[in-house]
Amino acid sequence: MDWPTITAVVVACGVLLATVHAVGELPEPQRHTFNCSADGSRWPYLVQQPADAVCAVLINLHGHYSDHHQGMTEDIYGNHFGRLRRICRERGWVYVCPWYGGNSWMGPVAESGMCDLLAVLREQWPGRPIYLSGGSMGGTSALIFAVRQPDLIAGVVARCPAADIESYYHFAVDSDSATLQNIAAAIRINYTMDGHDLATELSERSALKHAEQLTMPVYLCHGARDKLIPVEATRALAAQLREQGRLVYYLELPEGDHDAPVIQTEDWRQIMNFLEQA
């Protein structure tokens, strides 16, 4: 083999390897901010755009003790978010991870801020369905927002959520767990901000109490052995939605703990197919 041929083979191999490497890598998410009309502050959010045309928008809400970077971080929870980001890229879905008031549990200010964010996203991608997803506090907040603002989202994915925030708050208050006490304090602070009544907010933000508001496709997943957020309210919500003839998919993991719905998730392609049914 002569030198020009050898050189051409080496260059071709290098291009091939570079292409494979590029396909495996995820793009750096874009950081943006929007104005929260409730308190006038600027809230950050991260965006990953798809490789081709935009078909839909998926918003992922972070958990307690976390922030908007959680859903963009690879190699955590069995690389759940890395897999999700790749599928969004392939499928033509914009993937958005917002900060929504810290450990807010979708209180009044967080709800207002999310409405502001959705207005921004609808302006940027008009006519595209917007889906809401999250786990733990994120899943709870996704359900709460869906109950409070059902006309703004096309579907919801909630993993290990507190489907009845009212009973969950009292469960946390009565617990000896430092984590649950911290959660109870966060709920109390965020739900009573600006003079709101705690009991009223807890009642109005219960997905179980207001299941009739969940008119969109609802995907629920919960571990039966979850000690941080017990499964019973999610199980009851799924049953109630079925009785109402709603489009609901419920997956219960018999041996699953709190993190199991994220680590042992089904293929996101199947979940996306389910959401798109409506």
Backbone hydrogen bonds, N-H to C=O, Kabsch-Sander energy under -0.5 kcal/mol:
donor,donor_aa,acceptor,acceptor_aa,energy
6,I,2,D,-2.3
7,T,3,W,-3.0
8,A,4,P,-2.1
9,V,5,T,-2.2
10,V,6,I,-2.4
11,V,7,T,-2.6
12,A,8,A,-2.4
13,C,9,V,-2.5
14,G,10,V,-2.3
15,V,11,V,-2.4
16,L,12,A,-2.3
17,L,13,C,-2.7
18,A,14,G,-2.3
19,T,15,V,-2.2
20,V,16,L,-2.4
21,H,17,L,-2.5
22,A,18,A,-2.4
23,V,19,T,-2.3
24,G,20,V,-1.8
25,E,21,H,-1.3
30,Q,47,V,-3.0
32,H,45,Y,-2.8
34,F,43,W,-2.0
36,C,34,F,-0.5
36,C,41,S,-3.0
37,S,35,N,-0.8
39,D,36,C,-0.6
40,G,36,C,-2.4
43,W,34,F,-2.9
43,W,41,S,-0.5
45,Y,32,H,-2.5
46,L,97,C,-2.5
47,V,30,Q,-2.4
48,Q,95,Y,-2.7
51,A,89,R,-1.3
55,C,92,G,-4.2
56,A,92,G,-1.2
57,V,129,P,-2.5
58,L,94,V,-3.3
59,I,57,V,-0.5
59,I,131,Y,-2.9
60,N,58,L,-0.5
60,N,96,V,-3.1
61,L,59,I,-0.5
61,L,133,S,-3.0
62,H,98,P,-0.6
66,S,63,G,-1.6
70,Q,67,D,-1.7
72,M,69,H,-1.3
73,T,69,H,-0.5
73,T,70,Q,-1.6
74,E,72,M,-0.5
80,H,76,I,-1.1
80,H,77,Y,-0.9
81,F,76,I,-0.6
83,R,79,N,-2.3
84,L,80,H,-2.3
85,R,81,F,-2.5
86,R,82,G,-1.8
87,I,83,R,-2.2
88,C,84,L,-2.5
89,R,85,R,-2.1
90,E,86,R,-2.3
91,R,87,I,-2.5
92,G,88,C,-1.2
93,W,88,C,-2.5
94,V,56,A,-2.8
95,Y,48,Q,-2.7
96,V,58,L,-3.0
96,V,94,V,-0.5
97,C,46,L,-2.6
99,W,44,P,-2.4
104,S,102,G,-2.3
107,G,104,S,-0.6
111,E,107,G,-2.6
112,S,108,P,-2.0
113,G,109,V,-2.6
114,M,110,A,-2.5
115,C,111,E,-2.0
116,D,112,S,-1.9
117,L,113,G,-2.3
118,L,114,M,-2.7
119,A,115,C,-1.7
120,V,116,D,-1.6
121,L,117,L,-2.5
122,R,118,L,-2.7
123,E,119,A,-1.6
124,Q,120,V,-1.9
125,W,121,L,-2.8
128,R,125,W,-1.6
131,Y,57,V,-3.2
131,Y,129,P,-0.5
132,L,155,G,-2.3
133,S,59,I,-2.8
134,G,157,V,-1.4
135,G,61,L,-0.7
136,S,159,R,-2.4
138,G,135,G,-2.1
140,T,136,S,-2.8
141,S,137,M,-2.8
142,A,138,G,-2.1
143,L,139,G,-2.0
144,I,140,T,-2.5
145,F,141,S,-2.7
146,A,142,A,-2.1
147,V,143,L,-2.3
148,R,144,I,-2.5
149,Q,145,F,-3.2
152,L,149,Q,-1.9
153,I,150,P,-0.5
154,A,130,I,-3.1
155,G,130,I,-0.7
156,V,217,P,-2.4
157,V,132,L,-2.7
158,A,219,Y,-2.9
159,R,134,G,-2.4
160,C,221,C,-3.2
163,A,161,P,-1.2
168,Y,164,D,-2.2
169,Y,165,I,-2.2
170,H,166,E,-1.4
171,F,167,S,-2.1
172,A,168,Y,-2.6
173,V,169,Y,-2.5
174,D,170,H,-2.0
175,S,172,A,-1.0
181,Q,177,S,-2.2
182,N,178,A,-2.1
183,I,179,T,-2.2
184,A,180,L,-2.6
185,A,181,Q,-2.2
186,A,182,N,-2.2
187,I,183,I,-2.6
188,R,184,A,-2.5
189,I,185,A,-2.6
190,N,186,A,-2.5
191,Y,187,I,-2.4
192,T,188,R,-1.2
195,G,192,T,-1.3
196,H,193,M,-1.1
201,E,197,D,-2.4
202,L,198,L,-2.7
203,S,199,A,-1.9
204,E,200,T,-2.6
205,R,201,E,-1.6
206,S,203,S,-1.1
207,A,163,A,-0.7
207,A,205,R,-0.7
208,L,163,A,-1.9
210,H,206,S,-1.3
211,A,208,L,-0.8
213,Q,210,H,-2.0
214,L,211,A,-1.9
215,T,213,Q,-2.0
218,V,247,L,-2.3
219,Y,156,V,-2.8
220,L,218,V,-0.5
220,L,249,Y,-3.2
221,C,158,A,-1.7
222,H,251,L,-1.9
224,A,253,L,-2.8
225,R,256,G,-2.4
226,D,223,G,-1.5
234,T,231,V,-0.6
235,R,231,V,-2.4
236,A,232,E,-2.4
237,L,233,A,-2.3
238,A,234,T,-2.4
239,A,235,R,-2.0
240,Q,236,A,-2.4
241,L,237,L,-2.6
242,R,238,A,-2.1
243,E,239,A,-2.2
244,Q,240,Q,-1.6
245,G,242,R,-1.6
246,R,241,L,-2.7
248,V,246,R,-1.1
249,Y,218,V,-2.5
251,L,220,L,-2.6
251,L,249,Y,-0.5
252,E,250,Y,-0.5
253,L,222,H,-2.4
256,G,253,L,-1.7
262,V,259,D,-1.4
263,I,259,D,-2.3
264,Q,260,A,-3.3
265,T,262,V,-0.9
270,Q,267,D,-0.9
271,I,267,D,-1.5
272,M,268,W,-2.8
273,N,269,R,-2.3
274,F,270,Q,-2.2
275,L,271,I,-2.4
276,E,272,M,-2.1
277,Q,274,F,-1.3
278,A,275,L,-1.0
